[in-house]
Amino acid sequence: MGFYQKHIVPRFTAFVMGAKPITKQREKVVPLAEGRILEIGMGAGHNLPFYDPSKVEKVWGLEPDPGIRKYAMPKAEAVPFDVEFLDLPGEEIPLEDKSVDTVLTTFTMCSIPGVHDALLGMRRVLKPGGRMIFCEHGTAPDEGVRKWQDRVNPIWRGISGGCNVNRNIPKLIDDAGFKVENMENMYLPGTPKFAGYNFWGSATAR
């Protein structure tokens, strides 16, 4: 791992993921999580303050990057529920089948190399009746914006630690065997359109 990936990307990611429009989205979705929760891509721990402690039994935070995980540790120590870090990538969820009540993924599907395998793993660990709560950015509905996403993506992926701006989030969720219960979508205000089209909602395993 080079100097840029080791030292610059974690700081860049922690800063961008704490932006106000993204924080507003976290406020919408994170309190919906309940029970035994698996958070995919915990990053710098930006979601931790928004969990409803009265609904949380435990949170597993899957985050393979030690450079950004260090930002999450103080936040994990400050919350009144158990947080256990899992330092493996999203494709390798080290939990038993049907062992969690909620899977939470926020601004994470964009950067998992094997995102389909990761989603299959999320479905595997969900209990019957459990929910995946998601908030992700991806491919835009406007043709002009999509063209820019495709042009910019190789450069953006290189400078942002593997983030892709043009993934089709609804299709990825459907292809992995989830059924979307509800979903909203819009361009987030205050963000560049090529990276700011957001999908959020919940899904259950089919």
C-alpha contacts under 8 A as a table, 3 or more apart, distances in Angstrom:
res1	aa1	res2	aa2	distance
1	M	5	Q	6.19
1	M	6	K	6.19
2	G	5	Q	5.44
2	G	6	K	6.04
3	F	6	K	5.12
3	F	7	H	5.74
3	F	8	I	7.28
4	Y	7	H	5.53
4	Y	8	I	4.88
4	Y	9	V	6.28
5	Q	8	I	6.00
5	Q	9	V	5.16
5	Q	10	P	7.49
5	Q	161	G	6.80
6	K	9	V	6.57
6	K	10	P	7.03
6	K	67	G	6.45
7	H	10	P	6.12
7	H	11	R	6.91
7	H	67	G	6.96
8	I	11	R	5.43
8	I	12	F	6.06
9	V	12	F	4.98
9	V	13	T	5.88
9	V	159	I	7.53
9	V	160	S	6.29
9	V	161	G	5.96
10	P	13	T	5.14
10	P	14	A	6.03
10	P	67	G	5.64
10	P	68	I	4.84
11	R	14	A	5.16
11	R	15	F	6.14
11	R	68	I	7.26
12	F	15	F	5.24
12	F	16	V	6.17
12	F	160	S	7.53
13	T	16	V	5.22
13	T	17	M	5.88
13	T	68	I	7.92
13	T	160	S	7.13
14	A	17	M	5.36
14	A	18	G	6.31
14	A	43	G	7.31
14	A	44	A	5.68
14	A	68	I	7.04
14	A	71	Y	7.79
15	F	18	G	5.35
15	F	19	A	6.88
16	V	19	A	5.44
17	M	22	I	6.51
17	M	23	T	7.69
17	M	46	H	7.44
18	G	22	I	6.68
18	G	23	T	6.16
18	G	46	H	6.69
19	A	22	I	5.52
19	A	23	T	6.13
20	K	23	T	4.95
20	K	24	K	6.19
21	P	24	K	5.17
21	P	25	Q	6.63
21	P	188	L	6.37
21	P	189	P	6.57
21	P	190	G	6.72
21	P	191	T	7.52
22	I	25	Q	5.15
22	I	26	R	6.42
22	I	188	L	7.92
23	T	26	R	5.00
23	T	27	E	6.34
23	T	46	H	7.91
24	K	27	E	5.16
24	K	28	K	6.71
25	Q	28	K	5.19
25	Q	29	V	6.63
25	Q	135	C	7.32
26	R	29	V	5.43
26	R	30	V	5.61
26	R	47	N	6.43
26	R	50	F	7.17
26	R	106	T	7.62
26	R	135	C	7.75
27	E	30	V	6.09
27	E	31	P	7.00
27	E	50	F	6.08
28	K	31	P	6.99
28	K	32	L	7.96
29	V	32	L	5.61
29	V	33	A	7.59
29	V	133	I	7.00
29	V	134	F	7.46
29	V	135	C	7.22
29	V	200	W	7.60
29	V	201	G	7.44
30	V	33	A	5.72
30	V	47	N	6.59
30	V	50	F	5.77
30	V	51	Y	5.58
30	V	104	L	7.55
30	V	133	I	7.94
31	P	34	E	7.82
31	P	50	F	5.91
31	P	51	Y	4.79
31	P	52	D	5.21
32	L	51	Y	7.83
32	L	52	D	7.87
32	L	133	I	7.64
33	A	37	I	6.90
33	A	51	Y	7.02
33	A	52	D	7.79
33	A	55	K	7.52
33	A	56	V	7.48
33	A	102	T	5.89
33	A	103	V	7.73
33	A	104	L	7.04
33	A	133	I	7.18
34	E	37	I	6.49
34	E	52	D	7.87
34	E	55	K	4.93
34	E	56	V	5.06
34	E	57	E	7.36
34	E	101	D	6.77
34	E	102	T	6.20
35	G	55	K	6.05
35	G	56	V	4.85
35	G	57	E	4.87
35	G	58	K	6.73
35	G	100	V	7.56
35	G	101	D	5.58
35	G	102	T	6.90
36	R	56	V	6.64
36	R	57	E	5.31
36	R	58	K	4.91
36	R	59	V	6.13
36	R	60	W	7.99
36	R	99	S	7.86
36	R	100	V	5.07
36	R	101	D	5.25
36	R	102	T	6.49
37	I	56	V	7.48
37	I	57	E	7.71
37	I	58	K	6.06
37	I	59	V	4.70
37	I	60	W	6.17
37	I	100	V	5.82
37	I	101	D	6.02
37	I	102	T	4.79
37	I	103	V	5.78
37	I	104	L	7.17
38	L	59	V	5.80
38	L	60	W	4.80
38	L	61	G	6.21
38	L	62	L	7.32
38	L	100	V	6.70
38	L	102	T	6.32
38	L	103	V	4.80
38	L	104	L	6.17
39	E	42	M	5.96
39	E	59	V	6.92
39	E	60	W	6.04
39	E	61	G	4.96
39	E	62	L	6.08
39	E	103	V	5.86
39	E	104	L	4.67
39	E	105	T	5.98
40	I	61	G	6.41
40	I	62	L	5.08
40	I	63	E	7.05
40	I	90	G	6.48
40	I	103	V	7.30
40	I	104	L	6.20
40	I	105	T	5.18
40	I	106	T	7.68
40	I	108	T	7.02
41	G	61	G	6.95
41	G	62	L	5.37
41	G	63	E	4.92
41	G	64	P	7.84
41	G	90	G	7.22
41	G	105	T	6.98
41	G	106	T	7.64
41	G	108	T	5.76
42	M	45	G	5.47
42	M	46	H	7.69
42	M	47	N	7.58
42	M	61	G	5.26
42	M	62	L	5.87
42	M	63	E	5.46
42	M	69	R	7.64
42	M	72	A	7.63
43	G	46	H	7.40
43	G	63	E	6.10
43	G	65	D	7.82
43	G	68	I	5.72
43	G	69	R	5.82
43	G	71	Y	7.80
43	G	72	A	6.74
44	A	68	I	5.49
44	A	69	R	5.75
44	A	70	K	7.23
44	A	71	Y	4.75
44	A	72	A	4.30
45	G	48	L	5.53
45	G	69	R	7.74
45	G	71	Y	6.92
45	G	72	A	4.19
45	G	73	M	7.51
45	G	75	K	6.32
45	G	76	A	7.26
46	H	49	P	7.01
46	H	72	A	7.48
47	N	50	F	5.58
47	N	51	Y	7.01
48	L	51	Y	5.83
48	L	75	K	6.68
48	L	76	A	6.86
48	L	79	V	7.27
49	P	75	K	7.58
49	P	79	V	7.18
51	Y	56	V	7.36
52	D	55	K	5.56
52	D	56	V	6.52
53	P	56	V	5.15
53	P	80	P	6.74
53	P	81	F	6.74
56	V	59	V	7.42
56	V	81	F	6.98
57	E	81	F	6.83
57	E	82	D	7.38
58	K	81	F	6.20
58	K	82	D	5.05
58	K	83	V	6.17
58	K	84	E	7.98
59	V	81	F	7.71
59	V	82	D	6.25
59	V	83	V	4.83
59	V	84	E	6.37
60	W	83	V	5.77
60	W	84	E	4.81
60	W	85	F	5.82
60	W	86	L	6.77
61	G	83	V	6.87
61	G	84	E	6.03
61	G	85	F	4.71
61	G	86	L	5.84
62	L	85	F	5.94
62	L	86	L	4.56
62	L	87	D	6.04
62	L	88	L	6.41
62	L	89	P	7.12
62	L	90	G	7.00
62	L	93	I	7.77
63	E	66	P	7.68
63	E	69	R	6.54
63	E	85	F	6.98
63	E	86	L	6.07
63	E	87	D	5.16
63	E	88	L	6.21
63	E	89	P	6.57
63	E	90	G	7.83
64	P	69	R	7.76
64	P	86	L	7.27
64	P	87	D	4.30
64	P	88	L	4.61
64	P	89	P	5.15
65	D	68	I	5.75
65	D	69	R	6.05
65	D	87	D	7.20
66	P	69	R	4.80
66	P	70	K	6.23
66	P	87	D	7.69
67	G	70	K	6.04
67	G	71	Y	7.87
68	I	71	Y	5.55
68	I	72	A	7.20
69	R	72	A	5.22
69	R	73	M	6.64
70	K	73	M	5.43
70	K	74	P	7.85
71	Y	74	P	6.78
71	Y	75	K	7.69
72	A	75	K	5.34
72	A	76	A	6.19
73	M	76	A	5.03
73	M	77	E	6.33
74	P	77	E	5.14
74	P	78	A	6.44
75	K	78	A	5.14
75	K	79	V	6.77
76	A	79	V	5.71
76	A	83	V	6.08
79	V	82	D	7.89
86	L	94	P	7.86
88	L	92	E	6.16
88	L	93	I	7.09
88	L	94	P	7.98
89	P	92	E	5.59
89	P	93	I	7.39
89	P	112	I	7.80
90	G	93	I	6.17
90	G	112	I	6.58
90	G	114	G	7.99
90	G	115	V	7.63
90	G	118	A	5.13
91	E	112	I	7.84
91	E	114	G	6.31
91	E	115	V	7.14
91	E	117	D	5.56
91	E	118	A	4.12
91	E	119	L	7.88
91	E	121	G	6.81
92	E	118	A	7.17
92	E	121	G	7.44
93	I	118	A	7.80
93	I	121	G	6.37
93	I	122	M	7.71
95	L	99	S	6.98
95	L	125	V	6.62
96	E	99	S	5.59
96	E	125	V	6.08
97	D	124	R	5.39
97	D	125	V	4.36
97	D	126	L	7.04
97	D	127	K	7.70
98	K	124	R	6.28
98	K	125	V	4.37
98	K	126	L	4.64
98	K	127	K	3.98
98	K	128	P	6.91
99	S	125	V	5.37
99	S	126	L	6.07
99	S	127	K	5.75
100	V	103	V	7.21
100	V	125	V	5.95
100	V	126	L	5.08
100	V	127	K	5.69
100	V	130	G	7.34
101	D	126	L	5.99
101	D	127	K	5.70
101	D	129	G	7.86
101	D	130	G	4.76
101	D	131	R	6.67
102	T	126	L	6.77
102	T	130	G	5.71
102	T	131	R	5.08
102	T	132	M	5.67
102	T	133	I	7.16
103	V	122	M	6.69
103	V	126	L	7.13
103	V	131	R	6.42
103	V	132	M	4.55
103	V	133	I	6.14
104	L	132	M	5.86
104	L	133	I	4.89
104	L	134	F	5.93
105	T	108	T	6.03
105	T	109	M	7.38
105	T	132	M	7.64
105	T	133	I	6.39
105	T	134	F	4.88
105	T	135	C	6.43
105	T	136	E	7.61
106	T	109	M	7.71
106	T	134	F	5.69
106	T	135	C	4.63
106	T	136	E	5.62
107	F	110	C	6.60
107	F	135	C	6.16
107	F	136	E	4.58
107	F	137	H	6.35
108	T	111	S	5.77
108	T	112	I	6.79
108	T	136	E	6.85
109	M	112	I	5.58
109	M	115	V	6.22
109	M	136	E	6.80
109	M	169	I	7.80
110	C	136	E	7.48
110	C	137	H	7.20
110	C	138	G	7.24
110	C	162	G	7.75
110	C	163	C	5.11
110	C	164	N	4.91
110	C	165	V	6.68
110	C	167	R	6.59
111	S	115	V	7.98
111	S	161	G	7.41
111	S	162	G	5.05
111	S	163	C	4.27
111	S	164	N	6.09
112	I	115	V	5.08
112	I	118	A	7.65
112	I	162	G	7.65
112	I	163	C	7.97
113	P	162	G	7.81
114	G	117	D	5.53
114	G	118	A	6.29
115	V	118	A	4.91
115	V	119	L	6.16
115	V	172	L	7.97
116	H	119	L	5.16
116	H	120	L	6.28
116	H	172	L	6.73
116	H	175	D	7.79
116	H	176	A	6.33
117	D	120	L	5.04
117	D	121	G	6.27
118	A	121	G	5.04
118	A	122	M	6.32
119	L	122	M	4.90
119	L	123	R	6.28
119	L	173	I	7.20
119	L	176	A	5.90
120	L	123	R	5.15
120	L	124	R	6.18
120	L	176	A	5.53
120	L	177	G	7.54
121	G	124	R	4.90
121	G	125	V	6.41
122	M	125	V	5.50
122	M	126	L	6.43
122	M	132	M	7.89
123	R	126	L	5.36
123	R	176	A	7.76
123	R	177	G	7.54
123	R	178	F	7.40
123	R	205	A	5.99
126	L	129	G	7.94
126	L	130	G	5.55
126	L	131	R	7.16
126	L	132	M	7.99
126	L	205	A	7.76
127	K	130	G	5.05
128	P	205	A	7.79
129	G	204	T	6.93
129	G	205	A	7.87
130	G	204	T	6.43
130	G	205	A	7.81
131	R	202	S	6.45
131	R	203	A	5.64
131	R	204	T	4.93
131	R	205	A	7.58
132	M	202	S	5.51
132	M	203	A	5.15
132	M	204	T	6.17
133	I	200	W	7.66
133	I	201	G	5.93
133	I	202	S	4.38
133	I	203	A	6.55
134	F	199	F	7.69
134	F	200	W	5.36
134	F	201	G	5.61
134	F	202	S	6.02
135	C	198	N	6.98
135	C	199	F	5.64
135	C	200	W	4.10
135	C	201	G	6.67
136	E	169	I	7.17
136	E	198	N	5.60
136	E	199	F	5.32
136	E	200	W	6.34
137	H	165	V	6.93
137	H	167	R	7.99
137	H	169	I	7.53
137	H	195	A	6.81
137	H	196	G	6.24
137	H	197	Y	5.32
137	H	198	N	4.27
137	H	199	F	6.04
138	G	164	N	7.71
138	G	165	V	5.28
138	G	166	N	4.98
138	G	167	R	4.88
138	G	168	N	5.82
138	G	169	I	6.02
138	G	195	A	7.14
138	G	196	G	7.66
138	G	197	Y	5.87
138	G	198	N	6.46
138	G	199	F	7.53
139	T	146	R	6.37
139	T	149	Q	7.46
139	T	165	V	6.57
139	T	166	N	4.27
139	T	167	R	5.36
139	T	168	N	5.30
139	T	169	I	7.41
139	T	197	Y	6.84
140	A	143	E	7.61
140	A	145	V	6.32
140	A	146	R	5.66
140	A	166	N	7.51
140	A	194	F	7.55
140	A	197	Y	5.65
141	P	145	V	7.73
141	P	146	R	7.25
142	D	145	V	5.40
142	D	146	R	6.20
143	E	146	R	5.02
143	E	147	K	6.25
144	G	147	K	5.27
144	G	148	W	6.57
145	V	148	W	5.11
145	V	149	Q	6.17
145	V	193	K	6.90
145	V	194	F	5.98
146	R	149	Q	4.88
146	R	150	D	6.27
146	R	166	N	7.23
146	R	194	F	7.32
147	K	150	D	5.21
147	K	151	R	6.29
148	W	151	R	4.98
148	W	152	V	5.92
148	W	194	F	6.42
149	Q	152	V	5.24
149	Q	153	N	5.68
149	Q	165	V	6.10
149	Q	166	N	5.73
149	Q	194	F	5.21
149	Q	195	A	7.53
150	D	153	N	5.34
150	D	154	P	7.78
150	D	166	N	6.52
151	R	154	P	7.16
152	V	155	I	5.63
152	V	156	W	5.99
153	N	156	W	5.01
153	N	157	R	5.79
153	N	164	N	5.99
153	N	165	V	6.01
153	N	166	N	7.06
154	P	157	R	5.28
154	P	158	G	6.39
155	I	158	G	5.22
155	I	159	I	6.56
156	W	159	I	5.37
156	W	160	S	5.92
156	W	162	G	7.87
156	W	163	C	6.97
156	W	164	N	7.24
156	W	165	V	7.87
157	R	160	S	5.39
157	R	161	G	6.24
157	R	162	G	4.44
157	R	163	C	4.86
157	R	164	N	5.63
158	G	161	G	6.24
158	G	162	G	6.12
159	I	162	G	7.59
160	S	163	C	5.71
164	N	167	R	6.45
165	V	194	F	6.79
165	V	195	A	5.44
168	N	171	K	5.54
168	N	172	L	6.23
169	I	172	L	5.10
169	I	173	I	6.26
169	I	199	F	7.38
170	P	173	I	5.23
170	P	174	D	6.21
170	P	199	F	7.99
171	K	174	D	5.04
171	K	175	D	5.89
172	L	175	D	5.19
172	L	176	A	6.35
173	I	176	A	5.43
173	I	177	G	6.95
173	I	178	F	5.73
173	I	179	K	7.70
173	I	180	V	7.81
174	D	177	G	5.46
174	D	178	F	5.16
174	D	179	K	6.29
174	D	180	V	7.54
175	D	178	F	7.34
177	G	205	A	6.05
177	G	206	R	5.60
178	F	203	A	6.00
178	F	204	T	5.45
178	F	205	A	4.41
178	F	206	R	5.30
179	K	203	A	5.28
179	K	204	T	5.32
179	K	205	A	6.03
179	K	206	R	5.75
180	V	183	M	6.98
180	V	201	G	7.65
180	V	202	S	6.00
180	V	203	A	4.09
180	V	204	T	6.52
181	E	201	G	7.42
181	E	202	S	5.62
181	E	203	A	5.04
181	E	204	T	6.98
182	N	201	G	5.32
182	N	202	S	5.74
182	N	203	A	7.16
183	M	199	F	6.69
183	M	200	W	5.47
183	M	201	G	4.25
183	M	202	S	6.70
184	E	199	F	5.80
184	E	200	W	5.47
184	E	201	G	6.29
185	N	197	Y	7.19
185	N	198	N	5.35
185	N	199	F	4.45
185	N	200	W	6.40
186	M	197	Y	5.67
186	M	198	N	5.47
186	M	199	F	6.99
187	Y	191	T	7.87
187	Y	193	K	6.60
187	Y	196	G	5.32
187	Y	197	Y	4.28
187	Y	198	N	5.97
188	L	191	T	5.93
188	L	193	K	7.95
188	L	196	G	5.32
188	L	197	Y	6.24
188	L	198	N	6.53
189	P	196	G	7.88
191	T	195	A	7.07
191	T	196	G	5.39
192	P	195	A	5.66
192	P	196	G	5.65
193	K	196	G	4.81
193	K	197	Y	6.47
194	F	197	Y	7.25
